Amino acid sequence: MKRSILLAVALTLSLPAAASAGVYNIHLSGMCSTDWLDGGGNGRLGTWPGETSINAVVDQRDNMATATTQLANILNTYCLGDNYCYVYTFSNGGAVLSRTLSIYSTPWNIGYGMSSASNEGGSEIGGTGWIGEVFGGCNLAGHIGTSDHRNGWNHNDTHGRVIGMIGGNGWLSPYVQSSILPGHDDGAVAAHSAGGYNQTGSFSSMCGGTKWTGHEIWWSCEYGSLNHYDLKMKGVCNDGGATGCK
């Protein structure tokens, strides 16, 4: 979305070392996954000319602390010095990125985060029987509710990084979970979470309302026909890294 402008500015500021700088696209998957390709939603790494895409190996099966530490290590590897990064997240990966930016003061060179179907605000089906139906069973699945995530860290503290967000309102099997999620939802997270709202509520759009600092809605207020897994590659596609997305 802002890739060409941000990258040009970053490389200009890093001269004369820009010639050896690397641009890395970090792909972070969601609940119960261990990497982007392992998670649901038929994820594939995005490709941009002259840039390197990274399949972030982050274990989201046990607890947020482990996932946060592992993401911080990846950012330390690829997003410091003369390197420059973009971070693409899906589902609970949005919460992991938010928590990592909040609790670490490391000056990572991150242009922006792109969060698709983000669970940053937590899901009302967290800890219910339906969470296993949607995400698969793992210990962390019982600790991704709205109270867990919203009270878990300072979502307004992104250390100046912008987080773009997209979400949908499509049906997702087994369907009944949408009766638990307030307002519009993608079958796993509601608009208040995917849209970065600073409070829970029943929203029919991701646009409007009061959002956490640094959180923006990109491209569309809602992809009405797309469910949670349909959205995994949508941000990567919209940002020019893939084709053939819904």
N, C-alpha and C positions, 0 to 999 in steps of 0.2 A: 504493500500500500504506500509506504513512504520509503521503500528500500533504496531507490536510486539517490534520493536527496540525502538521506541519513548517511549512506555509505560514502558519498562524495565528501560530505563535511567531515566525517570521521577520519578518512584517509588524508584529507588536507591537514587536519590538526596533528596527525601523527608523523608528518614529514620531518626529517628525511628518511625515516625508517619504514615508510609505507610500502616500499618495494618488496620487503620481506614479510609483510603482514599477511595473515590468513583470515579469510571470512568463513565462519562456521555456522551452520544451521542445526541447532540442537532440537531433536524430536523427542518429546517426553510423553509417554502414554498414560493410561489411567488405572483405575481401581483393579487390584489383583494381578496386575501385569508386572513383568520384570524388564521389559523394554518395549519400544514402539512397535516392532514387528510382531511381538508376542501378544499384544493386546488385541481386543476385538475391533471390528470396524474395517478390516482389510487394509490396514495402514501400510503404506510404502513410503520410503524416504523421498522427499522432494528434491528436485535437481535444479540448480541455478548455475549458469555458465561461470566458470572460474571460482566457484565456491565449493566447500566441502560439507556434506550433510552427515550428521552424527546420530546414530541410533543410541540414545541415552539409556544405558543399563542402570535403571533405578528400580529397586525392589519395593513395590507398593502392596505387598501381601501381608505385612506384619504391622507396621506403625509409621506414623508421619515423621517421627524423629529419624528413623533409618533412611526413609526416602529423601528427607531434606539434606541430610549429611551427604548422601551419595550424589545428589544433584549439585551441591556446593562443590564437591570434588571435581565433577565434570566441568563446571563453570571455571574453576581454578585452572584446569588443564587447557581449555580452549578460548577463554574470554578475557585473558589478561595480557599485559605487555602491548605488543603491536597488533594483536589479534582483535577481531570484531565479531560479534555474535548476534544472531536472531534466535529466539526460542519459540518453538511451536509446541503447544500442549493440547492434550485432549482429556476431557472429563476431570478426574481427580488430579491429573497432572497440573491443572490450573491452580489447584489449592497448594500443591507442592511448590510450584514456582513462587506463588504469593508468600508462602511461609518462609521460603529461603531468602527472598529479597528483604523480608521484614526483619529476620533475626541475625542476618549477616551484614556487616558494614563493608565488605570487600568491594572495591571500586571496579566491578566487572564492566567490560566494554560491551554492553548489550544495547542494541538499537531499539528493540522493543520485544515484548512478548505477544504472541498471537494465541489466544485461548479459545478453542472450539468446545462448545457444550460444557463449559467449565463448572466444576463442582466446588468452586471456591467458597460459595456461601452455604455449602452443605446441602444434603438431600433429605427430605422428609421420610424417604423410605430406608434411610440408613438405620441399621439395627433391626429392621423388620424382616419378615420372612421373604419379602419380595426382593430384597437386595441380592440374595443369592441367585434368583431367577434372572436378574438383569446383568449383574456384574460377574457372577460366579462366586464361589465360596472362598473366603480368606479371612484372616483375623481382622484386617483393617476394615473390612466391609461393615463391621458392627460399630465403627467409630468415625463415620463420615457424615453424621447428622448435622443439622443446622446449628445446634448448640455446640457440638464438638468443634466445628470449623470457625464459626463466628466468634467464639470466645477464646479460640486457640492462639491467636496472634493479632497484630495490628495490621489490618488489611489496607489501611491508608498509607502505610510506609512502604513504598516501592523503590526508595532511594532514587526518585526522579525518573524511573523507567515507566514508559507507557505500556499498558496492557490492553490490546485490542480484543474485543469479545464478539463472538457470534453464537447464535442459538437457534433452536427450531421448535416446532409444535407438531411433529409427526408421531404417528402411532408406533409403539414398540411392544412386541410380545413380552409378557402375557397380558398386557393392556390394562389390567385392573389397577396397576400401580398409579395410573393417572388420576384415579379417584382420590388418592392420598395426597398427591402433589397439588399445591394451590395454583390457580390460574393456568396460564399456558405452560406446557412442559413438553419435553422431547421423549418422555417415557422413563427418564431416569433422574433428570434435574429440572427444576422449575425455572421460569424466567428470572425470578429474583436472584438466583444463584448464577446462572449463565450470563446474566446481564450486569453483574457487579453492583446490584442494589445494596445499600448499606443497612437494609432491614428486610426481614421476610415479609411476604404479602402475596396477594393474588393479583398478578399483573398479566395483561393481555399483550404486552409488547416489551421489548428490552430497552426501547428508547424512553426517555423521560425519567422522572423521579430523581432521587438523590443517590449518587453512586460514590463508591470509595474513590479517594484521590488517585489520579493517574489511570483510571479505568475508562475506556471509551468503547462505544459500539461502532463497529466497522461494517461497511458495505450494505447491511440491511438490518432493519429493526427486528426481523424474524424471518427464518426460512420455514414457512408454515408447513410444508409437506415433508420436511426432513426429520427423522428421528435421531436418537442419540448416536447410534453407530454410523448413520449416514453422514454425520457432521465431522467425523474424525479427520478426513482429508480436505474438508471444505476450505478451511483457512489456508492450508498449503496451496490448494488450487487457486484460490482468489488472489494469493500473493505471487502467482506466476511460477510456482514450483512443480505443478503437475497438471495433467489434462484428464479428461474423461470423468470428472466428478459429477455428482448429481447437482 
